[in-house]
Amino acid sequence: MPEEHAQDMPICGDCDGFPTVAITTGNNADGSRATLTVTCPACKGTGHTVTRGPAHAKGAA
């Protein structure tokens, strides 16, 4: 079975292919940065979307 390659899949329109970001929330007491890592909810952190096949009408042959 052929493997799906990332370059063949369309890039997510919500995150533009950058699915994970680090948001700075301030500094800790020791001077290091406090960050939150957030992933794109639309593509679930993959950076790509999977297109579905054509929709079929109910009862169509």
Buried (B, 14 or more C-beta within 10 A) or exposed (E): EEEEEEEEBEBBEEBEBEBEEEEEEEEEEEEEEEEEEEBBEEBEBBBBBEEEEEEEEEEEE
